[in-house]
Amino acid sequence: MDYLIEAVVKGVHLRLQTQEGVFSPAKIDKGTQAMLSVVDFEADDRVLDLGCGYGVVGIVAASVIGAANVVMVDIDPLAIHLASKNSVLNGVPDVVIRQSDGFRDLSETGFTKILCNPPYHTDFSVAKHFIEKGFNRLVLGGKMYMVVKRNVWYQNKLISVFGGVRVHEVDGYYVLCSEKRCSQYARKRKGR
C-alpha cells in the first residue's frame, strides 16, 4: 500500500511518499517528531541522518541548512529508494543518500550532528554500533541525538562513550543528546 504524508516539521512543508514495509509508513513517527523538536540546525552544520527511513530528518535538515550539508543512510533498499524520491519531491535533490548498514559502507566523517531513531525492539547491537562508530564520525563539539522509549541502557552507553548525556522527555519519548568533548571514549580516558 502506498501513502502520501503531508506535514509541517520545524517550519518545513513536507510531502512524503511512503509504502508498507518501511518504518511508520502512514504518518511521521512521534519519536522522530520528538527528536526534531529538540534539535536546532545551524548554518555551519554537517548532519548525518542515520537510519533515514523515507527521509524525514534528512529532508528537514537539508531544507534548513542546504542539501550539500546532509548525508542520509539506511540499510533498507526500499527506504533508500523512497528517501531519494522524497528528496526530489521536497526540493533537496542534492542530498547524499547511501545504502549502508550503519557506518559499514559510509566513509564520510566530520559531522556536527548525527540524528537517529534506532530500532529499539531488537537487541542493543545496532544502537551500540551507532553510538560507538558515531562518536568517531563527529567533530569535537559535535552532538549525537537518539530518540528511544526505554532510556537506561542508552543513557549508560552514551555516558560510557561520550562522558555525559542530556535527556529530554517529549511525548513519552526520551531524546538523548551527547556531545563529543574529547577524541577518546570516556571509559578509555578514565582507565588511564
Buried (B, 14 or more C-beta within 10 A) or exposed (E): EEBEBEBEBBEBEBEBBBBEEBBBBEEBBBBBBBBBBBBEBEEEBBBBBBBBBBBBBBBBBBBBBBBEBBBBBBBBEBBBBBBBBBBEBBBBEEBBBBBBEBBEEBEEEEBBBBBBBBEBEEEBEBBBBBBBBBBEBBEEEBBBBBBBEEBEEBBEBBBBBBBEBEEBEBEEBBBBBBBBEEEEBBEEEEEE
